[in-house]
């Protein structure tokens, strides 16, 4: 089993002067779900190299057993420091792809033509795609073979408007994930703020927030399309 994980290269929180990036739990929890299942993992980002970590995601209140495990894993940190450039990877080399969130993807991956084409190629090849928290926003320009939004008519979830309001970034982000998924025709649903919630529709798996990342990865590993390989 070969899993591609795609991380953001964007580190600026709008014009606030504050830093953003990927959310550590959303990398660490799936990373070990895959690794402990014996999967081979490749990390990629638009610019390659070390992706920016959202500093808030490594504050004590947001740390978990898995984030501690990652922080103490020299091999994992070395892999993170040397992500491959997204434009150098091919869907054909992997069984599935997982997108961790954090606010960064809203700026770069959501508009990245390589990311858009990559997701479309995974779906076209019958391979499952999983995205958590803000990462479902990366689907905003992804289309089906007939040119319709990928999420149109699909059951999806992602970071809620109320969760965005709770972190005080409603007016900072380029778009709200919940609103965008609905605008593209997605059948959006959610649970209470900050609780785990994952939705599967065909090849598409989406998780609502950081707490959903472990569940999303576990559900992905059990996807029928992977079991059939």
N, C-alpha and C positions, 0 to 999 in steps of 0.2 A: 504494500500500500504506500503510495506516494502522495503526500499532502502539500499543497502550496498555501502559504499564509502571506497575505498581502497587507503591508503596513503603509501608513502615511509618511510623507517626507515633509509635511507642512508644520511649521512650529510657531506661527504667529496667530494670536487670538484676535483676528480682525485688526482694528487700529488701536486696541487697548494698550499695546506695549507689553502685554502679558504673553507668556509662553503656553503653547498647547502641543498636541502631538497624538500619539496613540495612548490608550488606557492600559496600564500594565496588567491588570487582572484579565482583561479581554485577550491578551496575548498568552499570559502564563497558564491560565486554567485550560484553554484548549490545547496549548502546546503539550502539556503533560498528559492530557486525555489521549492525544495522538501518539505521543512517544511511548506511554505505558502500554498502548495497544500494539506496539511494535512497528508503527508507521515510520517512514522516512519523511522528514520535514525539510522543506526549503522555504526560506524567508525572502521576500522580495519587497521592494519599495520603488516609487517612481525615480528617485535619484540614486538609489543604491547606497551602500555603506550604512552608517549608523542612523537609524530613524530617530526622530525626536520623541522623547518620553514626556507626556503631560506630567509636570511636576506634582500636580494634585493627586495623581493616581498612585504616587508612592508615599503619600502622607500616611501616618499611622492609622487613621480612621479608615483608610481605603486598602490597607494591606491585608492579605489573606495568607493561608498556609502555602498556597501555590505561588504567590508573588515572592514570599520569602524563599521558597525553593528555587525560583528562577534567579533571584538575586545572589544565591549561594552556589549557582551552577555555572562554573567557569566556561564549560563547553557551550552552554546555551547563550551566555553573554557574548562569547566570541562569535557565535553564529549571528547574533543580532547586530553586532558591530560591522558585519560584512554582508549585509543583505545584497542580493543581486538586483540589477536594474530590471524594472518591470518590463521594459521593452525587449529584454533578452530572453524572456521565458515563453514557453509554448504549452498550450493546453495539452497537447499530445503526450507530454512527459509526465502528466499527473493524473491521479484518479479523482481528485476533488480539490476545491479551493475554499479557504476560510478567510473572511475579512474581519479582523478585530476593529473596534470602533475607537472612541476618542473623538474630539472635535475636529482634529486635523483633516480626516477624510472628506469633510464637507467642502473644504477648499480645493484640495488637489485631486483625490481619486474620483470624486463625483464628476469632474470635468475632464479626466484623463482619457484620451482616445485609446490608449493601450489597455487600460482597465476595462473600458466599455467593451472593446472587441474581445478581450479575454473572457469576460463573463458570458458574452454571447456565444463564444466558441465552446465553452464548457456545456452550456445548455444544449446547443446544437448537437454535441457529441453524446448527450444523454448522461452527463455527469453532474452530480449534485453540487450546489453552491450554497454556502452558509455565510450569513452576515449578522453581526450583533450590534446593538446599541445605536450609534450614529451611522454605522456602516451600511445599513439598508438604504440610507440616503444616496449611496454610491450607485444605486439602481436608477436614478432619475432619468438618465439618458439611454439606458440599456433597452434595446428593442428585440422583438421576436423576428423570425425570418420574414414575416410579412409587414414589418415596419411598425407594429403597434408596441406601446410600452410593455416591457416584460411583466410588470406587476399588474397590468390591467386584468381585472377579473380574478386575480390571485389573492389568496388569503395571506396577509403579511402583518408584521408588527415592526416596531422600532422605537427609538427614544421618544417618549411622549411629550406633548406640548407642556404638560404640567411638570414633568421632570426638568425640562429645559428652563421653565420659569423658576423652579426651585433652586437651580444653580445660577440664576440671574443672568442668563445669556440669550434670552429670547430676542433682544434687539441687536445682538452682536453677531450671531451666526448668519451665514448667507441665506439659509432657508431652514425651516423647521421640518424635521424628518416626518413627523406624523402628517402634517399638512401636505407635504410633497407626495408621499405615498398615496394619500387620498386623491390628490389632484391628478395623478397618473392613472387613476382607476383601480387602485388597489383596494381590496376588501380588508380594511385595517381593523385590528382589534388590539386590546391591551388589558392588562390587569392593574392592580393598584400600583402606585409608584414604588419603584425600587425592588419589587418582588420578581422572582424568576418567571419568565413567560416566553415560550417558544412556539412558533407556528410553522407547520410544514405544509406545503402545497406542491405536490409533484417533486420537481428537482430543487425547489427553492425552500431554504430553511432560514428563518429570521428570528432573532432574539431581541427582546425589548430594551435591555439595559445591562450593566456589568454583571449583575447577579445571574443573568441568563446565559452567560458565555460557556460555562461548564456544561450545562444541560444541552445547549445547542451543539456543542462538539460531540457529546455522547450520542445525541440523536443522529447526527451526521454519520458517525461511525457505524450505526445500525441501519443506515438507509438501504433499501432494497437494491438500488443501483450499484452500491458497493459490494453488497453481499453476493451479487450475481457474478462478480468478477473472479 
